[in-house]
Amino acid sequence: MPDLLDGESVEIKGSAAKPYVLKNTGGVYSCTCPAWRNQSIGSERRTCKHLRKLRGDEAEAKRIGSAVAPRPEPVTGEASTAPGLLLAQTWDNDANLADWWMSEKLDGVRAYWDGGQFLSRQGNRFFAPDWFIEHLPATPLDGELWLARKSFQRTVSIVRRQDKSDLWRELAFVVFDAPAVDDVFEQRLAFLRETLGRKESTFVRILEQQRCRDLNHLRAELDRIDALGGEGLMLREPGSRYEAGRSSTLLKVKRFLDAEARVVEHLAGAGRHKGRLGALGVVLPDGTQFSVGTGFSDAQRENPPPVGSLITFRYQELSDRGVPRFPSFIRAMSESNAKPASLKPPPKSTQPINTTQTKVQSMTRRFEFVEGSSAKFWQITVNGAETIVCWGRLGTDGQSQTKTYPDATAATKEAEKQIKQKLTKGYSETSSTA
């Protein structure tokens, strides 16, 4: 049986009722059989008896061997095949980003140049043509294989090919860091300009960086990028070092949205905000309840918007449950029916949030675990007789699971049990609203 050309497919009868489909896409061979699908490795490294029957054992051994060719160790010195990349956290609207380095967040494919080849975040090789990489230095570079805005899927389809196709001429390697340079970001940026600026290449360029003057500058640049169809912004702390894992020195910022909510509760602050407002408990017109804890001046924390009043807040996006992510206070809207309220003590357990429309027992507590390369969160919300647990890596939305119990007391008891388990595992509480 002849080999498959790029884009060709063939059916082979197997043990299933329907024949299996074998396909070649840019040198990546696939099969619809369970043995090929269920392998826990990259698709370019998989094979099965049907592919071996089609192409021959020798051809398959050569193909799979080339996919895992030896390469230099990562600059971090770790034994893992995945490079130790600097990963971003999401800006919570609280940190002051004035004087930070600001650049566009590219919607391409993250690529690590180890001095001889491109690697993905997971350590898989990208087979770039020789003419694409000929001007790259022998030192590690961190960047993005990028085509254009809103072209992520097209970019992925090109970089996954193993045939070093001419389709790579559509791409550019946009470099934004030099992991092996043990110095602050400004010096790493100077190194990139000196090293890459001396070599002409159509396919390599340095990502443009500018200093963020203030919040208004940030929002104006975000609006500009959004109007062009971009994904958002990346902010780097001045004087920061390159470190493996998720770091607060690198923040991603997405477009802001404004909305209004009604104040239903004052939550007392802790630490430097002890004795004054910590956060506002608010409710949206659809009944969604959450808290707003950033964006207030000291004067507003001393004299917060009264219960019953409307506020305008800014947020970045809605979670899967319809809750605004990273809400930040903008202004209060005076109303004649607003009523004063005194600060309540920090909640230790479930307390009711009262509005004129509903009375619901509600509590949200968030915990984080950061150690070595591990950076993850765990959050539990009790809403009446229901618990909603969210978990995942820091900087992501993660996963969620909802469970219903006989009553609110049972739900709260289960939440306290799970919280105790997380504390014994080394998690630390980062926020609590009730």
Secondary structure by P-SEA (a helix, b strand, c coil): cccccccbbbbbbccccbbbbbbbcccbbbbcccccccccccccccccaaaaaaccaaaaaaaaaaaccccccccccccccccccbbbbcccccccccccccccccccbbbbbcccccccccccccccccccccccccbbbbbbbcccccaaaaaaaaaaccccccccccccccccccccccccaaaaaaaaaaaaaacccccccccbbbbbccaaaaaaaaaaaaaaccccbbbbcccccccccccccbbbbcbbbbbbbbbcbbbbbcccccccccccccccccbbbbbbccccccccccccccccbbbbbbbccccccccccbbbbcbbbbbccbbbbcccccccccccccccccccbbbbbbbbbbcccccbbbbbbbcccbbbbbbcccccccbbbbbbcccaaaaaaaaaaaaaaaaaaccccccccc
